Amino acid sequence: MPFRWSPREHVTLGAYLIKWICIVTPVSIAIGAACALFLWLLDLATQLRIDTPWLLFLLPLAGAAISMLYSRVGHLAEGGNNLLMDAIHGHENGDSGIVVPRRMAPLILAATIISHLFGGSVGREGTAVQMGGSIAATIGRWFRLNLTDMRTLLMAGIAAGFGAVFGTPLTGAVFAMEVLAVGRMSYDALIPCLIAAIVADKACVAWGIHHTHYSIATVAPDFVGLLTAKVILAAVIFGLVSVLFAELIHGINHTFKRAISRPWLRPVLGGLLVIALTYLLGTRDYLGLGVSSPDPHTVTILSSFLPNGATPWSWWWKLLFTVVTLGSGFKGGEVTPLFFIGAALGNALAVLMNAPVDLFAGLGFIAVFAGATNTPLACTLMGIELFGSQYTLYFAIACFLSYLCSGHSGIYLSQRIGTPKLKTGFTPSASLRDARELRPGWGTFLARRRSAQSDTGKG
């Protein structure tokens, strides 16, 4: 075959690279600085909450204030991460009707800090991603980008926010491409997302922000049958717990909206429930982020990597605190609580199965997240970035099996179904919201059971 080369193609590719470096670099610097401000304020709020225990009693009032803030000036910003996904999918289909508002960034920043200050069990990923998307959309409108480029820039904004807030730029880039559709990656934004995540992470660190260091001390064993079998069993449980988390958040949110007509009353009730749970358990371990604590007896993400660092039910209590907080209307992310739930669950399973505690805590850390967000590749890379490459095979098994076992559920209802996990008949345009509405609820299940029992009795 004769040698063939097209200089025009490579000139075009070079121009494409230069174009996105010029567009993405200032956007990512702005997002990295915003994430640095957010993380700095978050540390201050967390320390103030620890030093001032009575702030917890103001949590219901804080929830009411957040609700009224969003109802008066939030408008479309209430959609959060789902709004970003809908906007990206809309731009992909040539629809410019969905606009990511400028106000989303300051609103989610303020609401998340308030939630943390008064003890809400929320995370930080949602805040960083929404700030990234809002800043990217705003600058994209300044540049007068077309729909295709705006879609790419929104994805780059998500990558920048995620990569900067966790200090995992490679994960952030892949997450932005993988999270939009179950089983399908959007490689068309590969280079802009990678540039954005790296630049935003460096910009955030340049402000003096230090990310939490995680480690697994267990020497990576050879790929042996017994340990692998334990990892497989744990991965299935991680996937099922991710379903439980997602469905409880959606279910509680739906119940609150049906039962309480006034939006501001929902977080008031949610805040009261959090206070009641805190005093019922006699511990504040499940408030706020839960990454670390100056008290060595507190259950945290870091303590879950140690033997006796969590109780057998720590994962459940953190799950319950988080779904009540977010389901009732408080603002923040889901991912850091998912890290806590996964690490604590991994700790409990390791004790139960006589497996390495720190390894299984690390597996739960990433695998519950993978199942809840349907991003197994990004979570495998996160494990490598946070814990080291020597555990890659176990990370992949845990994340991909958790992803499979989570089914067509997830915390982002606007996520499209690109490639169904099973031959279920979902079209590529269907969303997880559509899939969830097609599944029978508990009411339908109980009605069918009663009907079957009635027919058996008649027989």
PATIZA-732879 format. One line per field, with one value per residue (C-alpha): residue number from 1; residue in three letters; y, x, z. Coordinates in nm, 3 decimals, padded with zeros to 5 digits, always signed. Last residue first. Layout:
<recs>
resi (NUM:...)
resn (ala:...)
y (Y:...)
x (X:...)
z (Z:...)
</recs>
This chain:
<recs>
resi (459:458:457:456:455:454:453:452:451:450:449:448:447:446:445:444:443:442:441:440:439:438:437:436:435:434:433:432:431:430:429:428:427:426:425:424:423:422:421:420:419:418:417:416:415:414:413:412:411:410:409:408:407:406:405:404:403:402:401:400:399:398:397:396:395:394:393:392:391:390:389:388:387:386:385:384:383:382:381:380:379:378:377:376:375:374:373:372:371:370:369:368:367:366:365:364:363:362:361:360:359:358:357:356:355:354:353:352:351:350:349:348:347:346:345:344:343:342:341:340:339:338:337:336:335:334:333:332:331:330:329:328:327:326:325:324:323:322:321:320:319:318:317:316:315:314:313:312:311:310:309:308:307:306:305:304:303:302:301:300:299:298:297:296:295:294:293:292:291:290:289:288:287:286:285:284:283:282:281:280:279:278:277:276:275:274:273:272:271:270:269:268:267:266:265:264:263:262:261:260:259:258:257:256:255:254:253:252:251:250:249:248:247:246:245:244:243:242:241:240:239:238:237:236:235:234:233:232:231:230:229:228:227:226:225:224:223:222:221:220:219:218:217:216:215:214:213:212:211:210:209:208:207:206:205:204:203:202:201:200:199:198:197:196:195:194:193:192:191:190:189:188:187:186:185:184:183:182:181:180:179:178:177:176:175:174:173:172:171:170:169:168:167:166:165:164:163:162:161:160:159:158:157:156:155:154:153:152:151:150:149:148:147:146:145:144:143:142:141:140:139:138:137:136:135:134:133:132:131:130:129:128:127:126:125:124:123:122:121:120:119:118:117:116:115:114:113:112:111:110:109:108:107:106:105:104:103:102:101:100:99:98:97:96:95:94:93:92:91:90:89:88:87:86:85:84:83:82:81:80:79:78:77:76:75:74:73:72:71:70:69:68:67:66:65:64:63:62:61:60:59:58:57:56:55:54:53:52:51:50:49:48:47:46:45:44:43:42:41:40:39:38:37:36:35:34:33:32:31:30:29:28:27:26:25:24:23:22:21:20:19:18:17:16:15:14:13:12:11:10:9:8:7:6:5:4:3:2:1)
resn (gly:lys:gly:thr:asp:ser:gln:ala:ser:arg:arg:arg:ala:leu:phe:thr:gly:trp:gly:pro:arg:leu:glu:arg:ala:asp:arg:leu:ser:ala:ser:pro:thr:phe:gly:thr:lys:leu:lys:pro:thr:gly:ile:arg:gln:ser:leu:tyr:ile:gly:ser:his:gly:ser:cys:leu:tyr:ser:leu:phe:cys:ala:ile:ala:phe:tyr:leu:thr:tyr:gln:ser:gly:phe:leu:glu:ile:gly:met:leu:thr:cys:ala:leu:pro:thr:asn:thr:ala:gly:ala:phe:val:ala:ile:phe:gly:leu:gly:ala:phe:leu:asp:val:pro:ala:asn:met:leu:val:ala:leu:ala:asn:gly:leu:ala:ala:gly:ile:phe:phe:leu:pro:thr:val:glu:gly:gly:lys:phe:gly:ser:gly:leu:thr:val:val:thr:phe:leu:leu:lys:trp:trp:trp:ser:trp:pro:thr:ala:gly:asn:pro:leu:phe:ser:ser:leu:ile:thr:val:thr:his:pro:asp:pro:ser:ser:val:gly:leu:gly:leu:tyr:asp:arg:thr:gly:leu:leu:tyr:thr:leu:ala:ile:val:leu:leu:gly:gly:leu:val:pro:arg:leu:trp:pro:arg:ser:ile:ala:arg:lys:phe:thr:his:asn:ile:gly:his:ile:leu:glu:ala:phe:leu:val:ser:val:leu:gly:phe:ile:val:ala:ala:leu:ile:val:lys:ala:thr:leu:leu:gly:val:phe:asp:pro:ala:val:thr:ala:ile:ser:tyr:his:thr:his:his:ile:gly:trp:ala:val:cys:ala:lys:asp:ala:val:ile:ala:ala:ile:leu:cys:pro:ile:leu:ala:asp:tyr:ser:met:arg:gly:val:ala:leu:val:glu:met:ala:phe:val:ala:gly:thr:leu:pro:thr:gly:phe:val:ala:gly:phe:gly:ala:ala:ile:gly:ala:met:leu:leu:thr:arg:met:asp:thr:leu:asn:leu:arg:phe:trp:arg:gly:ile:thr:ala:ala:ile:ser:gly:gly:met:gln:val:ala:thr:gly:glu:arg:gly:val:ser:gly:gly:phe:leu:his:ser:ile:ile:thr:ala:ala:leu:ile:leu:pro:ala:met:arg:arg:pro:val:val:ile:gly:ser:asp:gly:asn:glu:his:gly:his:ile:ala:asp:met:leu:leu:asn:asn:gly:gly:glu:ala:leu:his:gly:val:arg:ser:tyr:leu:met:ser:ile:ala:ala:gly:ala:leu:pro:leu:leu:phe:leu:leu:trp:pro:thr:asp:ile:arg:leu:gln:thr:ala:leu:asp:leu:leu:trp:leu:phe:leu:ala:cys:ala:ala:gly:ile:ala:ile:ser:val:pro:thr:val:ile:cys:ile:trp:lys:ile:leu:tyr:ala:gly:leu:thr:val:his:glu:arg:pro:ser:trp:arg:phe:pro:met)
y (-02.107:-01.801:-01.785:-01.815:-01.533:-01.314:-01.393:-01.298:-00.975:-00.889:-00.948:-00.741:-00.455:-00.483:-00.456:-00.168:+00.024:-00.057:+00.103:-00.070:+00.030:+00.233:+00.563:+00.472:+00.399:+00.733:+00.918:+00.718:+00.875:+00.736:+00.876:+00.563:+00.355:+00.121:-00.226:-00.415:-00.606:-00.563:-00.296:-00.063:+00.125:+00.502:+00.532:+00.904:+01.064:+01.317:+01.120:+01.174:+00.975:+00.641:+00.352:+00.136:-00.160:-00.101:-00.453:-00.367:-00.055:-00.244:-00.514:-00.255:-00.067:-00.365:-00.562:-00.254:-00.152:-00.509:-00.515:-00.170:-00.240:-00.171:+00.151:+00.369:+00.484:+00.821:+00.837:+00.462:+00.456:+00.759:+00.579:+00.293:+00.552:+00.716:+00.377:+00.267:+00.582:+00.480:+00.753:+00.546:+00.228:+00.397:+00.592:+00.268:+00.125:+00.408:+00.422:+00.060:-00.056:+00.173:+00.040:-00.311:-00.245:-00.077:-00.362:-00.651:-00.948:-01.162:-01.179:-01.003:-00.764:-00.678:-00.636:-00.383:-00.180:-00.188:-00.055:+00.227:+00.311:+00.294:+00.506:+00.766:+00.785:+00.808:+01.097:+01.259:+01.197:+01.328:+01.699:+02.003:+02.168:+02.096:+02.005:+01.725:+01.450:+01.599:+01.596:+01.284:+01.095:+01.203:+01.117:+00.775:+00.692:+00.800:+00.578:+00.284:+00.307:+00.325:+00.000:-00.246:+00.023:+00.215:+00.257:-00.079:-00.175:+00.133:+00.250:+00.355:+00.612:+00.816:+00.827:+00.926:+00.762:+00.980:+00.825:+00.998:+01.342:+01.593:+01.474:+01.354:+01.314:+01.327:+01.584:+01.734:+01.536:+01.158:+01.150:+01.373:+01.100:+01.005:+00.784:+00.923:+01.267:+01.284:+01.117:+01.380:+01.664:+01.515:+01.474:+01.837:+01.946:+01.741:+01.892:+02.242:+02.127:+02.049:+02.357:+02.593:+02.412:+02.463:+02.178:+01.918:+01.556:+01.521:+01.712:+01.538:+01.196:+01.266:+01.385:+01.084:+00.848:+01.011:+01.008:+00.658:+00.527:+00.661:+00.530:+00.188:+00.153:+00.238:-00.022:-00.286:-00.199:-00.213:-00.551:-00.690:-00.546:-00.713:-01.054:-00.995:-00.871:-01.181:-01.406:-01.219:-01.273:-01.646:-01.688:-01.510:-01.211:-01.168:-00.956:-00.576:-00.496:-00.353:+00.005:+00.161:+00.538:+00.850:+01.205:+01.478:+01.766:+02.075:+02.419:+02.679:+02.897:+02.727:+02.398:+02.527:+02.655:+02.323:+02.131:+02.372:+02.338:+01.957:+01.920:+02.174:+02.032:+01.682:+01.798:+02.003:+01.704:+01.441:+01.647:+01.435:+01.124:+01.127:+00.786:+00.550:+00.282:+00.504:+00.852:+01.191:+01.059:+00.915:+01.224:+01.446:+01.154:+01.089:+01.441:+01.454:+01.117:+01.237:+01.559:+01.397:+01.671:+01.620:+01.972:+02.054:+01.745:+01.765:+02.135:+02.118:+01.810:+01.968:+02.288:+02.085:+01.924:+02.268:+02.377:+02.085:+02.162:+02.529:+02.427:+02.228:+02.496:+02.782:+02.993:+03.362:+03.413:+03.590:+03.313:+03.056:+03.258:+03.225:+02.861:+02.771:+02.957:+02.782:+02.439:+02.470:+02.607:+02.321:+02.064:+02.210:+02.222:+01.874:+01.735:+01.894:+01.662:+01.678:+01.570:+01.899:+02.021:+02.395:+02.513:+02.235:+02.335:+02.704:+02.632:+02.433:+02.706:+02.981:+02.792:+02.662:+03.016:+03.175:+02.925:+02.890:+03.267:+03.262:+03.051:+02.732:+02.782:+02.514:+02.640:+02.608:+02.279:+02.136:+01.776:+01.789:+02.130:+01.969:+01.683:+01.933:+02.146:+01.840:+01.730:+02.072:+02.086:+01.743:+01.869:+02.145:+02.181:+02.453:+02.682:+02.718:+02.956:+03.044:+03.399:+03.371:+02.994:+02.932:+03.178:+03.060:+02.702:+02.797:+03.008:+02.724:+02.486:+02.727:+02.756:+02.376:+02.359:+02.619:+02.350:+02.224:+02.559:+02.457:+02.256:+02.564:+02.445:+02.158:+02.383:+02.652:+02.395:+02.272:+02.625:+02.727:+02.411:+02.468:+02.831:+02.718:+02.442:+02.689:+02.952:+02.690:+02.565:+02.919:+02.958:+02.629:+02.738:+03.070:+02.897:+02.644:+02.913:+03.095:+02.771:+02.631:+02.883:+02.929:+02.560:+02.479:+02.684:+02.564:+02.201:+02.259:+02.451:+02.157:+01.915:+02.128:+02.143:+01.766:+01.710:+01.956:+01.772:+01.458:+01.159:+00.846:+00.591:+00.341:+00.000)
x (-05.884:-06.036:-05.748:-05.491:-05.663:-05.652:-05.285:-05.208:-05.404:-05.228:-04.891:-04.986:-05.097:-04.774:-04.561:-04.767:-04.732:-04.360:-04.309:-04.314:-04.028:-04.124:-04.088:-03.732:-03.634:-03.773:-03.583:-03.274:-03.303:-03.424:-03.270:-03.064:-03.386:-03.454:-03.568:-03.435:-03.152:-02.933:-02.683:-02.842:-02.595:-02.645:-02.905:-02.915:-02.834:-03.105:-03.194:-02.851:-02.834:-02.848:-03.064:-03.060:-02.895:-02.670:-02.534:-02.351:-02.185:-02.089:-01.936:-01.739:-01.617:-01.515:-01.348:-01.165:-01.039:-00.923:-00.725:-00.578:-00.444:-00.079:-00.175:-00.185:-00.441:-00.577:-00.492:-00.540:-00.870:-00.986:-00.899:-01.128:-01.393:-01.370:-01.402:-01.699:-01.910:-02.272:-02.313:-02.450:-02.267:-01.930:-01.964:-02.034:-01.723:-01.478:-01.481:-01.595:-01.271:-01.066:-01.238:-01.176:-00.804:-00.780:-00.956:-00.763:-01.007:-01.149:-01.492:-01.692:-01.411:-01.357:-01.730:-01.756:-01.458:-01.590:-01.921:-01.740:-01.540:-01.847:-02.068:-01.795:-01.713:-02.085:-02.105:-01.823:-02.015:-02.360:-02.307:-02.454:-02.790:-03.061:-03.403:-03.558:-03.399:-03.053:-03.061:-03.274:-03.068:-02.745:-02.836:-02.965:-02.656:-02.428:-02.627:-02.611:-02.235:-02.170:-02.362:-02.076:-01.895:-01.603:-01.232:-01.207:-00.931:-00.821:-00.926:-01.264:-01.081:-01.001:-01.363:-01.474:-01.599:-01.495:-01.279:-00.962:-01.122:-00.949:-01.185:-01.156:-01.362:-01.702:-01.846:-02.105:-02.287:-02.251:-02.009:-02.228:-02.308:-02.576:-02.760:-03.104:-02.951:-02.815:-03.122:-03.348:-03.129:-03.131:-03.510:-03.552:-03.339:-03.551:-03.869:-03.732:-03.593:-03.949:-04.115:-03.954:-04.120:-04.478:-04.697:-04.566:-04.681:-04.631:-04.302:-04.167:-04.258:-04.089:-03.768:-03.774:-03.815:-03.546:-03.295:-03.397:-03.369:-03.017:-02.884:-03.046:-02.915:-02.563:-02.609:-02.687:-02.372:-02.150:-02.303:-02.214:-01.864:-01.822:-01.898:-01.652:-01.383:-01.430:-01.396:-01.080:-00.935:-01.000:-00.879:-00.547:-00.428:-00.107:-00.126:-00.096:+00.085:-00.170:-00.088:-00.369:-00.340:-00.553:-00.419:-00.679:-00.629:-00.423:-00.530:-00.256:-00.401:-00.173:-00.346:-00.671:-00.497:-00.315:-00.643:-00.817:-00.538:-00.539:-00.919:-00.962:-00.687:-00.830:-01.186:-01.080:-00.885:-01.156:-01.458:-01.543:-01.481:-01.833:-01.835:-02.131:-02.245:-02.481:-02.481:-02.362:-02.141:-01.869:-01.725:-01.721:-01.600:-01.309:-01.172:-01.234:-01.069:-00.756:-00.758:-00.791:-00.734:-01.082:-01.226:-01.007:-01.080:-01.455:-01.482:-01.253:-01.421:-01.766:-01.643:-01.489:-01.829:-01.986:-01.714:-01.787:-02.160:-02.084:-01.860:-02.140:-02.402:-02.196:-01.971:-02.045:-01.722:-01.918:-02.177:-01.901:-01.772:-02.111:-02.154:-01.807:-01.869:-02.206:-02.071:-01.774:-01.985:-02.230:-01.950:-01.787:-02.115:-02.221:-01.882:-01.893:-02.089:-02.394:-02.480:-02.621:-02.461:-02.525:-02.210:-02.228:-02.570:-02.476:-02.156:-02.360:-02.622:-02.363:-02.164:-02.480:-02.614:-02.286:-02.238:-02.602:-02.645:-02.483:-02.770:-02.725:-02.963:-03.188:-03.351:-03.042:-03.152:-02.927:-02.940:-02.597:-02.687:-02.989:-02.782:-02.541:-02.824:-03.002:-02.678:-02.620:-02.981:-02.941:-02.637:-02.841:-03.206:-03.266:-03.051:-03.351:-03.528:-03.277:-03.380:-03.696:-03.746:-03.373:-03.330:-03.655:-03.529:-03.188:-03.344:-03.579:-03.285:-03.090:-03.391:-03.407:-03.029:-03.040:-03.022:-02.698:-02.534:-02.536:-02.216:-01.995:-01.632:-01.727:-01.956:-01.685:-01.431:-01.667:-01.753:-01.387:-01.294:-01.583:-01.483:-01.135:-01.279:-01.514:-01.248:-01.017:-01.304:-01.363:-00.990:-00.991:-01.303:-01.142:-00.821:-01.029:-01.213:-00.887:-00.728:-01.034:-01.066:-00.699:-00.617:-00.932:-00.831:-00.470:-00.584:-00.833:-00.570:-00.333:-00.604:-00.672:-00.302:-00.292:-00.576:-00.432:-00.098:-00.274:-00.043:-00.041:+00.239:+00.150:+00.000)
z (+04.471:+04.632:+04.877:+04.598:+04.407:+04.718:+04.774:+04.413:+04.447:+04.772:+04.607:+04.303:+04.529:+04.729:+04.414:+04.277:+04.601:+04.619:+04.281:+03.944:+03.711:+03.405:+03.591:+03.686:+03.327:+03.209:+03.484:+03.396:+03.053:+02.722:+02.404:+02.337:+02.343:+02.633:+02.522:+02.823:+02.661:+02.967:+03.071:+02.818:+02.594:+02.579:+02.854:+02.922:+03.258:+03.343:+03.658:+03.812:+04.140:+03.965:+03.853:+03.543:+03.713:+04.015:+03.974:+03.651:+03.795:+04.110:+03.891:+03.694:+04.001:+04.215:+03.936:+03.806:+04.149:+04.216:+03.892:+03.957:+04.307:+04.226:+04.048:+04.357:+04.615:+04.503:+04.132:+04.078:+04.265:+04.072:+03.749:+03.849:+03.937:+03.595:+03.424:+03.635:+03.582:+03.641:+03.906:+04.196:+04.097:+04.050:+04.377:+04.561:+04.390:+04.466:+04.847:+04.870:+04.707:+04.929:+05.242:+05.108:+05.072:+05.414:+05.591:+05.435:+05.429:+05.709:+05.540:+05.815:+05.908:+05.542:+05.491:+05.775:+05.651:+05.294:+05.423:+05.603:+05.288:+05.065:+05.288:+05.341:+04.969:+04.893:+05.141:+04.937:+04.612:+04.692:+04.650:+04.815:+04.869:+05.126:+04.989:+05.194:+04.986:+05.036:+05.416:+05.458:+05.200:+05.371:+05.730:+05.620:+05.415:+05.700:+05.935:+05.698:+05.641:+06.017:+06.065:+06.132:+06.333:+06.189:+06.258:+06.436:+06.193:+05.998:+05.651:+05.794:+06.009:+05.697:+05.582:+05.930:+06.251:+06.543:+06.817:+06.698:+06.755:+06.524:+06.249:+05.891:+05.573:+05.744:+05.508:+05.742:+06.011:+06.047:+06.340:+06.554:+06.804:+07.057:+06.809:+06.896:+06.948:+06.595:+06.446:+06.605:+06.477:+06.126:+06.144:+06.249:+05.953:+05.713:+05.857:+05.801:+05.465:+05.354:+05.505:+05.254:+04.963:+05.091:+04.964:+05.205:+05.155:+04.780:+04.767:+05.076:+04.936:+04.600:+04.771:+05.002:+04.705:+04.493:+04.780:+04.889:+04.534:+04.487:+04.818:+04.786:+04.432:+04.554:+04.829:+04.564:+04.371:+04.681:+04.770:+04.427:+04.462:+04.804:+04.654:+04.370:+04.611:+04.829:+04.524:+04.424:+04.772:+04.744:+04.387:+04.386:+04.182:+04.372:+04.682:+04.686:+05.010:+05.251:+05.344:+05.143:+05.134:+05.125:+05.132:+05.168:+04.927:+05.004:+04.886:+04.873:+04.597:+04.343:+04.428:+04.276:+03.963:+03.918:+03.947:+03.708:+03.450:+03.461:+03.450:+03.171:+02.949:+02.985:+02.917:+02.611:+02.472:+02.518:+02.409:+02.103:+02.311:+02.455:+02.626:+02.623:+02.869:+03.067:+02.917:+03.040:+03.318:+03.095:+02.927:+03.236:+03.450:+03.211:+03.251:+03.625:+03.680:+03.501:+03.705:+04.050:+04.310:+04.451:+04.403:+04.103:+03.893:+03.950:+03.871:+03.568:+03.422:+03.462:+03.297:+03.012:+02.955:+02.940:+02.696:+02.465:+02.463:+02.395:+02.105:+01.944:+02.010:+01.866:+02.085:+02.137:+02.338:+02.614:+02.596:+02.647:+02.943:+03.115:+03.022:+03.156:+03.483:+03.529:+03.442:+03.675:+03.959:+03.906:+03.907:+04.217:+04.409:+04.307:+04.411:+04.759:+04.983:+05.208:+05.561:+05.691:+06.012:+06.037:+05.863:+05.605:+05.472:+05.478:+05.281:+05.028:+04.985:+04.935:+04.671:+04.501:+04.469:+04.362:+04.075:+03.958:+03.919:+03.578:+03.443:+03.238:+02.945:+02.797:+02.476:+02.256:+02.099:+01.826:+01.949:+02.114:+02.256:+02.425:+02.562:+02.714:+02.854:+02.997:+03.163:+03.318:+03.439:+03.600:+03.790:+03.955:+03.850:+04.111:+03.897:+03.663:+03.904:+04.179:+04.271:+04.477:+04.508:+04.545:+04.833:+04.994:+04.998:+05.132:+05.411:+05.507:+05.526:+05.746:+05.976:+06.007:+06.072:+06.353:+06.622:+06.469:+06.542:+06.909:+06.860:+06.803:+06.768:+06.535:+06.329:+06.311:+06.190:+05.919:+05.805:+05.786:+05.593:+05.353:+05.300:+05.192:+04.972:+04.800:+04.747:+04.596:+04.378:+04.249:+04.175:+03.981:+03.790:+03.691:+03.584:+03.393:+03.194:+03.119:+02.987:+02.805:+02.523:+02.425:+02.470:+02.278:+01.974:+01.980:+01.972:+01.688:+01.487:+01.528:+01.417:+01.109:+01.026:+01.071:+00.826:+00.574:+00.576:+00.446:+00.433:+00.221:+00.175:-00.095:+00.000)
</recs>
